[in-house]
Amino acid sequence: MTRMLDAADAAARAPRRPAPPAWLVVTLACAGQFLVVLDVSVVNTALPSMRADLGLSDSGLQWVVNAYAIAFAGFMLLGGRAGDLYGRKRMFLVGLALFTLASLGGGLAQDGWQLLLARAVQGLGAAVLAPSTLTLLTAAVPEGPARARAIATWTAVGGGGGAAGGLVGGVLVDALSWRWVLLINVPIGAVVLLGALRWLPESRAGDRRRLDLPGAVLVTAGLATVAYGISQTESEGWTAQATLLPLAAGAALIALFLAVEARTAAPLMPLRLLRLRSVASANTAMFLSGAAMFCMWFFMTLYAQNVLGYSPLEAGVALVPSSLAVVLGSKLAPRFMPVAGPRVVAVLGTLVAAAGFGWQSTMSAHGDYVTGILVPGVLMMLGAGLAATPLASLATSGAAPEEAGLVSGLVNTSRTMGGSLGLAVMSTIAAARTAGSTTPQALTDGYALAFRASTAVLLTGAVLMLLWLPRPPRTAPAGAAVPQKAGNSSAR
């Protein structure tokens, strides 16, 4: 890692070479973003094979996903600030190198703890890498239609990475082994790393804000400890000391994080932003949506393979329509928002997703593809895509322009953190219903109960959005005087 930083410094001291073509910067930035998003979903189809090879428990299986997600969410804001302070190219190189090395370690893991450690380090690398991808892109492409097209490409690559994860994972597990869902990152990461070292330009914000490392460590440790405490309820129950101690410790760490953020000069999460109604309500909605929806891929993959007998490749192909539905929902939302308003579109999307989750909760051990996976899966992810765009728009609408990037990162963090804790809760609910049985009917009953719980969370979220999200300002009649108010009242 030190050598990588030295190489970046040497590149910065070298004589200036001509600026690389914008398309090359966009390609490298999008390649880094693709790897980050791909690894959120690519391991899902490999989970049964990982459990068989490494002897992972059900709770260990959820941590293969959660170790990455919690580290990614907890350090993402820190990664963005580090890019501003130390240089976006440098953080891109450091994050990608860390991500690639961790992928190698995970692919070679011989024990469950080694795999979980590698996934956590992968998440840390992704948190350093991901924020730099967009800032490098916007710095290289001038503002206007060209930048809009570049950002659209970056967004599509992110959606494509999520959509490709199940299919890529299925192909690799069927053709090679589960290890290649991680090892495939090594040659790709190495090529992108060399290209970035050679062609990416350096950029930084130029400010000297202090890096809030204590805040990032506290929030990540707090969330991980709470998630561990929730997972302990599966075997120990809610009142056992082994459950209550980590839950209490996690709550204390999160409380300490809030206290640190309130007192530090350069907080990782400025609490004053949460006084804005738009920011607070949209982030709460994102947290609940993530808690309900993140577990979908986890349980659908297990249902397809463990109950219906699909191979990893068949399970990956079966979920491709659901993955594409997210992209479709994201494309439709901007068309509906000017007509119905962001609040209505967010509520509508959440209700569509709730309908899909409710449908999926009626699954049977002998279900068919169309009614057991395809239609409910498309509804779930179509609703997720419809809801995400207006929530992100509302979250940034009440903040000052210079804080829009920070608020956008906060939205992504809220969603990922909600997903991590939601997966821990839903896995515990499913395991409690299954009661250790591995028969298809018992597994189906457990998965169905998790989908019913997610449905309840989404319906609660829809009510909250309807009551709390800011309404669009009324349009004044033509010629009428518009009263001036202090501040952005619609966002408060």
C-alpha positions as semicolon CSV with decimal commas, in nm:
position;residue;x (nm);y (nm);z (nm)
1;M;0,000;0,000;0,000
2;T;0,288;0,235;0,084
3;R;0,440;0,165;-0,255
4;M;0,110;0,252;-0,420
5;L;0,103;0,588;-0,240
6;D;0,466;0,651;-0,334
7;A;0,386;0,572;-0,697
8;A;0,096;0,817;-0,688
9;D;0,324;1,084;-0,539
10;A;0,589;1,019;-0,804
11;A;0,325;1,051;-1,075
12;A;0,216;1,383;-0,926
13;R;0,579;1,513;-0,923
14;A;0,650;1,400;-1,278
15;P;0,632;1,652;-1,564
16;R;0,276;1,717;-1,668
17;R;0,168;1,499;-1,958
18;P;-0,126;1,582;-2,185
19;A;-0,464;1,527;-2,025
20;P;-0,603;1,182;-2,111
21;P;-0,917;1,163;-2,327
22;A;-1,235;1,205;-2,123
23;W;-1,372;0,874;-2,248
24;L;-1,072;0,693;-2,101
25;V;-1,126;0,851;-1,757
26;V;-1,496;0,764;-1,776
27;T;-1,412;0,404;-1,869
28;L;-1,169;0,359;-1,579
29;A;-1,404;0,524;-1,328
30;C;-1,695;0,308;-1,446
31;A;-1,481;-0,006;-1,426
32;G;-1,407;0,069;-1,060
33;Q;-1,776;0,136;-0,990
34;F;-1,876;-0,188;-1,167
35;L;-1,647;-0,396;-0,946
36;V;-1,781;-0,235;-0,629
37;V;-2,148;-0,287;-0,716
38;L;-2,093;-0,634;-0,863
39;D;-1,950;-0,765;-0,536
40;V;-2,262;-0,665;-0,342
41;S;-2,463;-0,929;-0,531
42;V;-2,221;-1,169;-0,702
43;V;-2,168;-1,384;-0,391
44;N;-2,539;-1,462;-0,345
45;T;-2,548;-1,749;-0,594
46;A;-2,230;-1,890;-0,438
47;L;-2,362;-1,899;-0,079
48;P;-2,477;-2,264;-0,075
49;S;-2,142;-2,376;-0,223
50;M;-1,951;-2,166;0,031
51;R;-2,147;-2,323;0,316
52;A;-2,080;-2,676;0,189
53;D;-1,707;-2,617;0,135
54;L;-1,623;-2,412;0,446
55;G;-1,885;-2,548;0,687
56;L;-2,051;-2,210;0,745
57;S;-2,359;-2,184;0,964
58;D;-2,672;-1,994;0,860
59;S;-2,556;-1,692;1,061
60;G;-2,208;-1,723;0,909
61;L;-2,369;-1,724;0,566
62;Q;-2,542;-1,391;0,628
63;W;-2,208;-1,244;0,740
64;V;-2,055;-1,325;0,402
65;V;-2,292;-1,056;0,272
66;N;-2,300;-0,833;0,581
67;A;-1,925;-0,813;0,642
68;Y;-1,889;-0,642;0,304
69;A;-2,201;-0,427;0,336
70;I;-2,131;-0,296;0,688
71;A;-1,768;-0,206;0,615
72;F;-1,875;-0,046;0,285
73;A;-2,150;0,162;0,445
74;G;-1,957;0,255;0,758
75;F;-1,650;0,388;0,579
76;M;-1,806;0,531;0,260
77;L;-1,837;0,888;0,386
78;L;-1,483;0,867;0,522
79;G;-1,363;0,747;0,182
80;G;-1,521;1,048;0,014
81;R;-1,357;1,291;0,257
82;A;-1,021;1,118;0,217
83;G;-1,046;1,170;-0,160
84;D;-1,114;1,541;-0,111
85;L;-0,819;1,576;0,126
86;Y;-0,553;1,344;-0,018
87;G;-0,652;1,325;-0,384
88;R;-0,920;1,129;-0,570
89;K;-0,674;0,939;-0,790
90;R;-0,468;0,837;-0,488
91;M;-0,775;0,707;-0,303
92;F;-0,895;0,531;-0,619
93;L;-0,560;0,348;-0,635
94;V;-0,551;0,266;-0,263
95;G;-0,912;0,148;-0,257
96;L;-0,879;-0,065;-0,570
97;A;-0,551;-0,220;-0,449
98;L;-0,707;-0,307;-0,113
99;F;-1,019;-0,445;-0,283
100;T;-0,815;-0,659;-0,523
101;L;-0,587;-0,802;-0,252
102;A;-0,887;-0,882;-0,032
103;S;-1,054;-1,059;-0,326
104;L;-0,745;-1,275;-0,362
105;G;-0,747;-1,355;0,010
106;G;-1,118;-1,444;0,003
107;G;-1,081;-1,665;-0,300
108;L;-0,800;-1,858;-0,129
109;A;-0,973;-1,880;0,213
110;Q;-0,954;-2,219;0,380
111;D;-1,177;-2,139;0,677
112;G;-1,494;-1,941;0,736
113;W;-1,329;-1,666;0,943
114;Q;-1,073;-1,607;0,668
115;L;-1,350;-1,553;0,415
116;L;-1,541;-1,315;0,645
117;L;-1,224;-1,113;0,717
118;A;-1,152;-1,085;0,346
119;R;-1,508;-0,969;0,277
120;A;-1,478;-0,698;0,545
121;V;-1,150;-0,574;0,395
122;Q;-1,314;-0,581;0,051
123;G;-1,589;-0,357;0,188
124;L;-1,329;-0,116;0,329
125;G;-1,153;-0,101;-0,007
126;A;-1,485;-0,043;-0,184
127;A;-1,567;0,242;0,057
128;V;-1,240;0,416;-0,032
129;L;-1,275;0,344;-0,404
130;A;-1,643;0,416;-0,474
131;P;-1,664;0,790;-0,387
132;S;-1,364;0,865;-0,609
133;T;-1,521;0,710;-0,919
134;L;-1,786;0,982;-0,957
135;T;-1,566;1,276;-0,855
136;L;-1,291;1,174;-1,100
137;L;-1,551;1,148;-1,375
138;T;-1,709;1,489;-1,308
139;A;-1,365;1,652;-1,283
140;A;-1,263;1,513;-1,624
141;V;-1,582;1,596;-1,817
142;P;-1,691;1,960;-1,853
143;E;-2,032;2,058;-1,723
144;G;-2,314;2,029;-1,976
145;P;-2,461;1,753;-2,195
146;A;-2,132;1,561;-2,206
147;R;-2,116;1,540;-1,828
148;A;-2,483;1,438;-1,811
149;R;-2,413;1,154;-2,053
150;A;-2,106;1,048;-1,854
151;I;-2,302;1,043;-1,527
152;A;-2,583;0,848;-1,699
153;T;-2,322;0,593;-1,811
154;W;-2,183;0,572;-1,457
155;T;-2,535;0,519;-1,318
156;A;-2,617;0,254;-1,578
157;V;-2,293;0,070;-1,501
158;G;-2,389;0,067;-1,132
159;G;-2,730;-0,078;-1,215
160;G;-2,571;-0,321;-1,459
161;G;-2,326;-0,440;-1,194
162;G;-2,610;-0,529;-0,961
163;A;-2,804;-0,695;-1,243
164;A;-2,501;-0,893;-1,363
165;G;-2,402;-1,016;-1,016
166;G;-2,637;-1,313;-0,998
167;L;-2,569;-1,424;-1,355
168;V;-2,191;-1,384;-1,332
169;G;-2,186;-1,564;-0,998
170;G;-2,393;-1,851;-1,135
171;V;-2,170;-1,896;-1,439
172;L;-1,850;-1,893;-1,232
173;V;-1,979;-2,132;-0,964
174;D;-2,114;-2,378;-1,222
175;A;-1,814;-2,364;-1,454
176;L;-1,533;-2,335;-1,195
177;S;-1,607;-2,299;-0,822
178;W;-1,739;-2,048;-0,569
179;R;-1,385;-1,918;-0,523
180;W;-1,391;-1,757;-0,865
181;V;-1,667;-1,512;-0,771
182;L;-1,385;-1,346;-0,572
183;L;-1,078;-1,445;-0,773
184;I;-1,223;-1,296;-1,093
185;N;-1,169;-0,952;-0,936
186;V;-0,792;-1,003;-0,925
187;P;-0,703;-0,987;-1,299
188;I;-0,972;-0,724;-1,366
189;G;-0,857;-0,516;-1,069
190;A;-0,493;-0,542;-1,176
191;V;-0,570;-0,418;-1,530
192;V;-0,782;-0,127;-1,404
193;L;-0,514;-0,043;-1,144
194;L;-0,241;-0,020;-1,407
195;G;-0,463;0,187;-1,635
196;A;-0,558;0,421;-1,352
197;L;-0,196;0,465;-1,245
198;R;-0,101;0,557;-1,601
199;W;-0,395;0,768;-1,720
200;L;-0,616;0,898;-1,439
201;P;-0,558;1,267;-1,355
202;E;-0,528;1,376;-0,993
203;S;-0,784;1,609;-0,836
204;R;-0,869;1,723;-0,486
205;A;-1,104;1,970;-0,321
206;G;-0,821;2,186;-0,190
207;D;-0,958;2,224;0,163
208;R;-0,783;2,107;0,478
209;R;-1,069;1,944;0,665
210;R;-0,969;1,695;0,930
211;L;-1,046;1,332;0,854
212;D;-1,306;1,199;1,098
213;L;-1,156;0,852;1,148
214;P;-1,302;0,808;1,501
215;G;-1,653;0,867;1,366
216;A;-1,613;0,609;1,090
217;V;-1,470;0,348;1,329
218;L;-1,742;0,407;1,589
219;V;-2,039;0,384;1,351
220;T;-1,901;0,077;1,173
221;A;-1,818;-0,101;1,501
222;G;-2,158;-0,008;1,645
223;L;-2,352;-0,141;1,348
224;A;-2,146;-0,460;1,330
225;T;-2,194;-0,524;1,704
226;V;-2,570;-0,467;1,683
227;A;-2,592;-0,698;1,381
228;Y;-2,394;-0,964;1,571
229;G;-2,628;-0,931;1,870
230;I;-2,931;-0,976;1,644
231;S;-2,778;-1,286;1,486
232;Q;-2,721;-1,433;1,833
233;T;-3,097;-1,442;1,896
234;E;-3,117;-1,734;1,653
235;S;-2,938;-1,968;1,895
236;E;-2,956;-1,786;2,230
237;G;-3,290;-1,602;2,230
238;W;-3,360;-1,233;2,290
239;T;-3,313;-1,236;2,668
240;A;-2,982;-1,425;2,684
241;Q;-2,667;-1,248;2,801
242;A;-2,492;-1,343;2,476
243;T;-2,756;-1,138;2,293
244;L;-2,811;-0,847;2,529
245;L;-2,443;-0,762;2,580
246;P;-2,356;-0,706;2,212
247;L;-2,685;-0,522;2,156
248;A;-2,612;-0,290;2,448
249;A;-2,249;-0,245;2,340
250;G;-2,356;-0,166;1,983
251;A;-2,612;0,089;2,102
252;A;-2,347;0,250;2,323
253;L;-2,102;0,275;2,032
254;I;-2,366;0,436;1,809
255;A;-2,455;0,682;2,089
256;L;-2,085;0,763;2,128
257;F;-2,064;0,816;1,750
258;L;-2,349;1,070;1,767
259;A;-2,177;1,247;2,057
260;V;-1,849;1,266;1,863
261;E;-2,028;1,397;1,553
262;A;-2,196;1,670;1,760
263;R;-1,863;1,797;1,895
264;T;-1,607;1,750;1,616
265;A;-1,522;2,040;1,386
266;A;-1,539;1,828;1,067
267;P;-1,796;1,554;1,135
268;L;-1,840;1,253;0,914
269;M;-2,219;1,304;0,936
270;P;-2,312;1,665;1,021
271;L;-2,610;1,627;1,254
272;R;-2,738;1,973;1,164
273;L;-2,839;1,831;0,825
274;L;-3,088;1,604;1,000
275;R;-3,279;1,915;1,113
276;L;-3,393;1,950;0,752
277;R;-3,721;1,768;0,709
278;S;-3,634;1,650;0,358
279;V;-3,298;1,504;0,465
280;A;-3,424;1,338;0,783
281;S;-3,739;1,190;0,630
282;A;-3,573;1,067;0,310
283;N;-3,285;0,905;0,498
284;T;-3,523;0,733;0,740
285;A;-3,726;0,609;0,443
286;M;-3,407;0,486;0,273
287;F;-3,305;0,304;0,592
288;L;-3,642;0,124;0,615
289;S;-3,645;0,045;0,243
290;G;-3,296;-0,100;0,264
291;A;-3,388;-0,303;0,573
292;A;-3,678;-0,464;0,388
293;M;-3,541;-0,498;0,035
294;F;-3,173;-0,588;0,080
295;C;-3,258;-0,942;0,194
296;M;-3,451;-1,019;-0,125
297;W;-3,149;-1,145;-0,322
298;F;-3,025;-1,348;-0,024
299;F;-3,350;-1,539;0,033
300;M;-3,448;-1,571;-0,334
301;T;-3,114;-1,733;-0,415
302;L;-3,141;-1,974;-0,122
303;Y;-3,503;-2,055;-0,212
304;A;-3,416;-2,124;-0,576
305;Q;-3,123;-2,353;-0,492
306;N;-3,213;-2,513;-0,157
307;V;-3,586;-2,561;-0,217
308;L;-3,654;-2,566;-0,593
309;G;-3,326;-2,741;-0,678
310;Y;-3,187;-2,484;-0,921
311;S;-2,817;-2,491;-1,003
312;P;-2,618;-2,172;-0,928
313;L;-2,633;-2,076;-1,297
314;E;-3,007;-2,139;-1,317
315;A;-3,062;-1,932;-1,001
316;G;-2,859;-1,646;-1,147
317;V;-3,051;-1,653;-1,476
318;A;-3,383;-1,676;-1,289
319;L;-3,314;-1,347;-1,110
320;V;-3,199;-1,149;-1,416
321;P;-3,551;-1,009;-1,489
322;S;-3,573;-0,887;-1,130
323;S;-3,235;-0,718;-1,162
324;L;-3,337;-0,546;-1,486
325;A;-3,661;-0,431;-1,321
326;V;-3,453;-0,209;-1,089
327;V;-3,307;-0,033;-1,391
328;L;-3,653;0,004;-1,547
329;G;-3,797;0,150;-1,226
330;S;-3,507;0,396;-1,200
331;K;-3,569;0,510;-1,559
332;L;-3,946;0,546;-1,510
333;A;-3,929;0,745;-1,186
334;P;-3,795;1,070;-1,342
335;R;-4,081;1,061;-1,594
336;F;-4,346;1,035;-1,321
337;M;-4,193;1,281;-1,073
338;P;-4,277;1,606;-1,260
339;V;-4,640;1,493;-1,288
340;A;-4,711;1,331;-0,952
341;G;-4,430;1,472;-0,737
342;P;-4,142;1,287;-0,567
343;R;-4,340;1,203;-0,251
344;V;-4,620;1,028;-0,441
345;V;-4,376;0,837;-0,665
346;A;-4,175;0,722;-0,360
347;V;-4,493;0,598;-0,187
348;L;-4,615;0,430;-0,508
349;G;-4,284;0,252;-0,559
350;T;-4,281;0,131;-0,198
351;L;-4,636;-0,004;-0,233
352;V;-4,544;-0,186;-0,556
353;A;-4,246;-0,341;-0,377
354;A;-4,468;-0,435;-0,080
355;A;-4,708;-0,610;-0,320
356;G;-4,416;-0,813;-0,457
357;F;-4,290;-0,904;-0,110
358;G;-4,642;-0,999;-0,002
359;W;-4,680;-1,219;-0,308
360;Q;-4,342;-1,382;-0,245
361;S;-4,446;-1,460;0,114
362;T;-4,703;-1,707;-0,027
363;M;-4,424;-1,921;-0,178
364;S;-4,450;-2,299;-0,162
365;A;-4,197;-2,579;-0,162
366;H;-4,323;-2,683;-0,507
367;G;-4,359;-2,341;-0,666
368;D;-4,314;-2,275;-1,037
369;Y;-4,083;-2,015;-1,185
370;V;-4,337;-1,766;-1,319
371;T;-4,552;-1,723;-1,007
372;G;-4,289;-1,827;-0,751
373;I;-3,992;-1,615;-0,864
374;L;-4,045;-1,411;-1,181
375;V;-4,355;-1,199;-1,118
376;P;-4,303;-1,125;-0,745
377;G;-3,933;-1,061;-0,805
378;V;-4,007;-0,810;-1,082
379;L;-4,264;-0,631;-0,863
380;M;-4,020;-0,611;-0,571
381;M;-3,736;-0,464;-0,773
382;L;-3,953;-0,244;-0,998
383;G;-4,087;-0,082;-0,680
384;A;-3,736;-0,049;-0,541
385;G;-3,623;0,138;-0,853
386;L;-3,930;0,363;-0,851
387;A;-3,881;0,460;-0,486
388;A;-3,504;0,515;-0,480
389;T;-3,481;0,804;-0,728
390;P;-3,742;1,037;-0,568
391;L;-3,605;0,965;-0,220
392;A;-3,254;1,061;-0,331
393;S;-3,396;1,373;-0,499
394;L;-3,584;1,478;-0,186
395;A;-3,282;1,417;0,036
396;T;-3,067;1,659;-0,163
397;S;-3,340;1,918;-0,226
398;G;-3,325;2,074;0,120
399;A;-2,948;2,101;0,154
400;A;-2,719;2,378;0,036
401;P;-2,560;2,313;-0,307
402;E;-2,213;2,269;-0,156
403;E;-2,350;1,991;0,070
404;A;-2,535;1,798;-0,203
405;G;-2,253;1,546;-0,242
406;L;-2,237;1,482;0,132
407;V;-2,614;1,436;0,154
408;S;-2,608;1,200;-0,144
409;G;-2,344;0,990;0,030
410;L;-2,556;0,994;0,345
411;V;-2,852;0,852;0,149
412;N;-2,641;0,564;0,014
413;T;-2,501;0,501;0,361
414;S;-2,849;0,494;0,518
415;R;-2,972;0,246;0,260
416;T;-2,673;0,014;0,296
417;M;-2,674;0,031;0,676
418;G;-3,047;-0,042;0,681
419;G;-2,986;-0,336;0,450
420;S;-2,714;-0,480;0,673
421;L;-2,923;-0,466;0,990
422;G;-3,234;-0,577;0,801
423;L;-3,057;-0,885;0,669
424;A;-2,949;-0,975;1,023
425;V;-3,308;-0,937;1,152
426;M;-3,475;-1,121;0,862
427;S;-3,222;-1,407;0,872
428;T;-3,291;-1,448;1,245
429;I;-3,667;-1,450;1,183
430;A;-3,631;-1,713;0,910
431;A;-3,397;-1,929;1,118
432;A;-3,630;-1,915;1,421
433;R;-3,919;-2,043;1,206
434;T;-3,705;-2,313;1,045
435;A;-3,584;-2,431;1,391
436;G;-3,279;-2,608;1,249
437;S;-3,469;-2,818;0,996
438;T;-3,333;-2,836;0,640
439;T;-3,636;-2,991;0,469
440;P;-3,771;-2,795;0,170
441;Q;-4,097;-2,721;0,351
442;A;-3,927;-2,595;0,668
443;L;-3,690;-2,373;0,467
444;T;-3,983;-2,238;0,265
445;D;-4,174;-2,154;0,583
446;G;-3,873;-1,963;0,717
447;Y;-3,813;-1,768;0,397
448;A;-4,187;-1,688;0,365
449;L;-4,196;-1,546;0,717
450;A;-3,900;-1,321;0,637
451;F;-4,084;-1,189;0,329
452;R;-4,396;-1,123;0,539
453;A;-4,186;-0,926;0,788
454;S;-4,034;-0,726;0,502
455;T;-4,383;-0,654;0,370
456;A;-4,481;-0,509;0,709
457;V;-4,168;-0,290;0,716
458;L;-4,242;-0,157;0,366
459;L;-4,605;-0,077;0,449
460;T;-4,487;0,107;0,760
461;G;-4,236;0,294;0,543
462;A;-4,506;0,391;0,292
463;V;-4,719;0,544;0,570
464;L;-4,417;0,728;0,709
465;M;-4,331;0,866;0,363
466;L;-4,687;0,982;0,306
467;L;-4,695;1,170;0,637
468;W;-4,335;1,294;0,669
469;L;-4,182;1,350;0,326
470;P;-4,218;1,716;0,221
471;R;-4,494;1,798;-0,022
472;P;-4,405;1,993;-0,339
473;P;-4,462;2,368;-0,301
474;R;-4,789;2,496;-0,441
475;T;-4,763;2,691;-0,763
476;A;-4,878;3,048;-0,722
477;P;-5,145;3,178;-0,964
478;A;-5,014;3,373;-1,257
479;G;-4,940;3,733;-1,161
480;A;-4,976;3,670;-0,788
481;A;-4,705;3,792;-0,556
482;V;-4,496;3,515;-0,405
483;P;-4,438;3,570;-0,033
484;Q;-4,077;3,559;0,077
485;K;-3,991;3,328;0,364
486;A;-3,669;3,278;0,547
487;G;-3,502;2,952;0,462
488;N;-3,640;2,659;0,270
489;S;-3,967;2,602;0,451
490;S;-4,076;2,317;0,229
491;A;-3,775;2,119;0,337
492;R;-3,808;2,181;0,708
